[in-house]
Amino acid sequence: MSLSRTSVWSIMENSTELTGARDGTQAPANRREKVVLRLRSAIITGDLAPGTVLKDAEIAARMGYSATPVREALMQLAAEGLVEIRPNRLKRVAPLEMAAIVELLEVQIELWRLGYLWGTPNIGARELAALQRIYGDHAEALAFGDLTAAIAAALAFHRVILMASGNRELVRVSLDRLALIQRFVRLCAPELVSADMLKKHKEILAALERGDSSSAIAVHATTGDALLETARSLRDKN
């Protein structure tokens, strides 16, 4: 699929950037980061569909930037798995392949479990305050039907606990393919982002508030299992 200059720009103009209070990220600091955020958002939401051809010059011209920050942004998105760069230098939105998603989730869920095992005993007042705020953002997003923000908040909730593990390598590896998981949930499994998920996060939060790491870990395991089961079911249908 190839989009014209006008349609690519229209999608980027109208895409919702996954930044701000709901996912805990900071505003973009430079042009490369601005391009990354706008393209990543459009890819995750499906506004830029899998297979869409991305041309450096077109994006740069419409954003009023030189080709360099656009090229760097596309390289970063390729490292995240969202953009595919072929040997002939053709750049396109990476395909959404269920077999690859299942393999990713099989690894990711084990990383999350390890993060909860190491992180939950270290949850203190600062982390609890962050989790309470993110829980509120998640509830607000669901109330307004903002699926993209709800997914970002759900993943931000888990990120707080992973970071509490104190293991920088675990955090780095766990976040490396997060955007791919966001895209999968947004496009293929939106039913998982529901009041039931919010209820489970409330149970995790309540367990952490009373210092019950074991219960928090057990509840979290059910959310990961549901995600993987959905991906496997979709893979087997193809």
Helices and strands as residue ranges (DSSP letters): H 5-14, H 31-45, H 56-63, H 67-79, E 83-85, E 91-93, H 98-119, G 120-122, H 125-143, H 147-164, H 168-175, H 178-188, G 190-192, H 195-209, H 213-237
